[in-house]
Amino acid sequence: DMQVKINNVDMTPYIANEGLQYSRNDIDGPNAGRAMDGTMYRDRVTTKDKWTVTCKPLTTSECSIVLNAIYPEYVSVEINPHPLTGQSHSFEAYSNNVPAQYLIKKGDKEYWTGISFPLIER
């Protein structure tokens, strides 16, 4: 089963269905670009993972767990399995621009929605 941990906190229960998206980002060097004849030359230096995590509606206490886990400047992330290798993959990442929108109060619980954040490999 898919598992996502941030700073050793299991985020899996908070992720919405279809709420985890992977993107490989190529980092090109200074020699990348198009020549005068239009030919593209790559100068890939490395690749970095970017994961976009979208949460299901969360109670205030669940929201606090998620937002506090990604609050530090850098966090440790473990994704299992990684779609490229099928194996567990750990990396250091940062996150930014994290929205949370108040949804509703039901009984004694308040719910938040719209929580989505990137995990960008350092």
C-alpha positions in Angstrom: 0.0 0.0 0.0 1.1 3.5 -0.8 2.6 5.3 2.2 3.8 8.9 2.6 5.8 10.0 5.7 7.0 13.5 6.5 9.4 13.9 9.3 8.4 10.3 10.3 4.7 11.3 10.5 2.4 9.1 8.4 0.5 11.4 6.1 -1.3 8.7 4.2 -4.6 8.9 6.2 -4.9 12.6 5.4 -4.4 12.3 1.6 -7.5 12.5 -0.6 -8.3 9.9 -3.3 -6.1 10.7 -6.3 -4.4 13.3 -4.0 -0.8 12.4 -4.7 0.9 13.5 -7.9 4.5 12.8 -8.9 6.6 15.0 -11.3 10.2 14.5 -12.3 11.9 17.8 -12.8 15.1 18.0 -14.9 17.7 20.5 -13.9 19.6 21.7 -17.0 23.1 23.2 -17.0 24.3 26.3 -18.9 24.8 24.5 -22.2 21.2 23.5 -22.6 19.1 25.3 -25.3 18.4 25.5 -29.0 21.1 26.0 -31.6 20.6 28.4 -34.5 19.2 25.5 -36.7 16.5 24.8 -34.0 18.2 21.6 -32.7 17.6 21.2 -29.0 20.6 20.3 -26.8 20.1 19.0 -23.3 22.6 19.5 -20.5 20.8 17.6 -17.8 22.8 18.0 -14.6 20.3 16.1 -12.3 16.7 15.4 -11.7 14.6 16.3 -8.7 11.3 14.9 -7.5 8.2 17.1 -6.9 5.2 15.7 -5.3 1.9 17.6 -5.0 -0.2 16.4 -2.0 -3.9 17.2 -1.8 -5.6 16.4 1.5 -9.2 15.3 2.1 -11.3 17.5 4.3 -9.6 17.5 7.7 -10.7 18.3 11.3 -8.8 21.1 13.0 -6.6 18.7 14.9 -5.8 16.7 11.7 -5.1 19.9 9.9 -2.7 20.9 12.6 -0.8 17.6 12.3 -0.4 18.1 8.6 0.5 21.8 8.6 3.0 21.3 11.5 4.7 18.4 9.7 5.5 20.5 6.7 6.2 23.8 8.5 10.0 23.4 9.0 12.2 24.9 6.3 13.2 21.4 5.2 11.6 18.1 6.0 12.5 14.5 5.4 10.1 12.6 3.1 9.6 8.9 2.5 7.5 7.7 -0.4 6.7 4.0 -0.8 6.6 2.9 -3.5 8.2 5.4 -5.8 6.6 5.1 -9.3 9.9 5.1 -11.1 11.6 2.3 -9.1 8.8 0.6 -7.2 10.9 0.9 -4.1 10.9 3.2 -1.1 12.5 6.6 -1.7 13.6 9.1 0.9 14.7 12.6 0.2 14.9 16.1 1.8 12.3 18.5 0.6 10.8 21.9 1.2 7.2 23.1 0.9 5.6 26.5 0.4 2.4 28.3 -0.3 0.0 26.0 1.7 -3.7 27.1 1.6 -6.3 25.9 4.1 -10.0 27.0 3.8 -12.5 26.7 6.6 -15.3 24.4 5.4 -17.9 23.7 8.1 -18.6 23.0 11.7 -20.4 19.7 12.4 -21.3 19.0 16.0 -18.2 19.8 18.0 -15.7 19.4 15.1 -14.6 22.1 12.6 -13.4 21.0 9.2 -10.9 22.5 6.7 -10.5 21.9 3.0 -8.4 23.0 0.1 -5.2 21.9 1.7 -2.7 21.2 -1.0 1.1 21.5 -0.9 4.2 20.7 -2.9 7.1 18.6 -1.6 10.0 19.7 -3.7 13.2 17.8 -3.5 16.1 19.9 -2.2 
